[in-house]
Amino acid sequence: MTKRNSRGYAGLALAAVFILILMVSGIPGSHSAAKEKCTQRSAVVAEVKNGTPGIVIHLAHDPKIYFISRKNERGLTAAILEKQLEGHNVNMLVADNWSPLDPFSSMLEIEEIKMNEAIIYSNK
């Protein structure tokens, strides 16, 4: 093995370790976020559907994607939430988790949904 090849392998290994660290740091924890690490959102629900991360909720005039993780659905379905929420004003607590895989936080995990002061969903 030449000196040039060993530098190439070292660079490749360093890049692989860096990518692995980025991927692991971007994986959200399995526990719910503390209330201090949540942001309040209030808007009219435009759409509820099933998606890759779980149940996906789109708010009117908001380009962000809000979701309830599949592991936290607890018997809820997109059809049930669609009937309850679509077209209604809701208050949501969303996890304020930054990830290097989503630096602009375009996808936010829902921790709690309230409508008319009644809790519809809670990850607590």
Backbone torsions as a table, in degrees:
resi	resn	phi	psi	omega
1	MET	NA	131.7	-179.2
2	THR	-85.4	166.8	179.8
3	LYS	-62.1	-36.7	-179.2
4	ARG	-63.9	-42.5	179.5
5	ASN	-66.1	-39.0	-179.0
6	SER	-66.1	-34.5	175.4
7	ARG	-66.6	-36.8	178.8
8	GLY	-64.8	-43.0	178.1
9	TYR	-66.5	-39.8	178.9
10	ALA	-64.7	-41.3	177.9
11	GLY	-64.8	-40.9	178.3
12	LEU	-64.6	-43.2	178.2
13	ALA	-64.2	-41.9	178.5
14	LEU	-63.3	-42.0	178.0
15	ALA	-64.1	-40.2	179.4
16	ALA	-64.8	-41.3	178.1
17	VAL	-64.8	-42.6	179.0
18	PHE	-61.4	-45.0	178.9
19	ILE	-64.4	-41.1	177.9
20	LEU	-61.5	-43.1	177.9
21	ILE	-62.7	-42.9	178.0
22	LEU	-61.8	-41.4	-178.8
23	MET	-66.9	-43.9	-178.3
24	VAL	-67.6	-39.1	-179.5
25	SER	-70.3	-19.2	-179.7
26	GLY	-90.6	-2.9	-179.8
27	ILE	-85.1	118.6	179.7
28	PRO	-67.1	151.6	-179.6
29	GLY	-69.5	164.7	-178.8
30	SER	-84.1	-10.8	-179.9
31	HIS	-95.0	161.0	-179.3
32	SER	-77.0	153.2	-179.1
33	ALA	-74.6	147.8	176.3
34	ALA	-68.5	151.3	-178.5
35	LYS	-57.7	-30.8	179.4
36	GLU	-67.7	-21.3	-179.4
37	LYS	-102.9	24.4	179.5
38	CYS	-118.5	154.8	177.1
39	THR	-118.2	141.1	179.3
40	GLN	-87.4	133.6	174.6
41	ARG	-127.7	137.1	178.3
42	SER	-134.9	122.8	-178.4
43	ALA	-169.7	173.9	176.8
44	VAL	-85.1	134.4	178.7
45	VAL	-76.8	122.5	-179.4
46	ALA	-91.1	-36.3	-174.9
47	GLU	-157.5	142.9	173.6
48	VAL	-128.7	129.8	-179.4
49	LYS	-154.3	166.7	173.1
50	ASN	-81.7	141.7	179.1
51	GLY	-145.4	-173.8	-178.3
52	THR	-62.1	-46.1	-178.4
53	PRO	-77.7	-15.2	-177.0
54	GLY	147.2	-134.1	176.4
55	ILE	-85.0	123.0	-175.8
56	VAL	-104.3	133.0	179.4
57	ILE	-123.0	126.4	175.8
58	HIS	-106.5	132.2	177.2
59	LEU	-97.7	150.6	179.3
60	ALA	-64.2	136.6	176.6
61	HIS	60.2	31.3	179.4
62	ASP	-139.2	116.0	-176.8
63	PRO	-75.8	-10.0	-177.6
64	LYS	-72.7	157.5	178.8
65	ILE	-108.4	123.9	178.3
66	TYR	-108.3	140.7	-177.0
67	PHE	-145.4	153.9	170.4
68	ILE	-106.8	119.2	-177.1
69	SER	-60.5	144.8	179.1
70	ARG	-55.4	-36.6	-178.0
71	LYS	-71.0	-13.6	-177.8
72	ASN	-114.6	11.0	-175.4
73	GLU	-64.2	-35.0	176.5
74	ARG	50.6	48.7	176.1
75	GLY	87.5	-8.6	177.3
76	LEU	-74.4	149.5	173.7
77	THR	-128.4	162.3	177.6
78	ALA	-62.7	-36.2	-179.3
79	ALA	-64.4	-42.2	179.1
80	ILE	-64.0	-47.7	-179.0
81	LEU	-67.5	-33.0	178.4
82	GLU	-61.0	-45.1	179.7
83	LYS	-64.9	-38.1	-176.7
84	GLN	-78.2	-39.1	-166.0
85	LEU	-106.9	-33.4	-172.2
86	GLU	-56.9	126.2	179.9
87	GLY	86.1	-2.4	-179.3
88	HIS	-108.7	153.4	176.5
89	ASN	-79.4	131.0	-179.8
90	VAL	-129.1	157.2	170.8
91	ASN	-112.2	128.7	-178.9
92	MET	-125.8	142.4	167.5
93	LEU	-101.3	124.9	179.8
94	VAL	-120.4	143.1	179.4
95	ALA	-64.4	134.6	-179.3
96	ASP	-99.5	58.8	-177.7
97	ASN	-97.6	121.3	176.1
98	TRP	-90.2	142.1	179.5
99	SER	-136.8	139.1	176.4
100	PRO	-66.1	-18.4	177.3
101	LEU	-81.9	-16.0	177.6
102	ASP	-140.5	69.1	-171.6
103	PRO	-63.9	-23.2	-179.3
104	PHE	-98.7	7.7	177.8
105	SER	49.4	56.4	179.4
106	SER	-81.6	-18.0	176.6
107	MET	-119.1	121.5	-176.8
108	LEU	-122.7	131.8	-179.7
109	GLU	-82.1	132.3	-179.2
110	ILE	-82.0	129.8	176.7
111	GLU	-98.8	-31.0	-177.7
112	GLU	-157.6	143.2	174.0
113	ILE	-126.2	128.5	175.1
114	LYS	-123.2	143.3	173.9
115	MET	-137.8	121.8	-176.3
116	ASN	54.6	44.0	178.5
117	GLU	67.0	1.2	175.9
118	ALA	-94.6	133.2	179.1
119	ILE	-78.9	118.5	179.0
120	ILE	-89.1	-38.2	-179.2
121	TYR	-148.4	141.5	174.3
122	SER	-146.9	136.4	178.9
123	ASN	-93.8	10.6	-176.6
124	LYS	-89.1	NA	NA
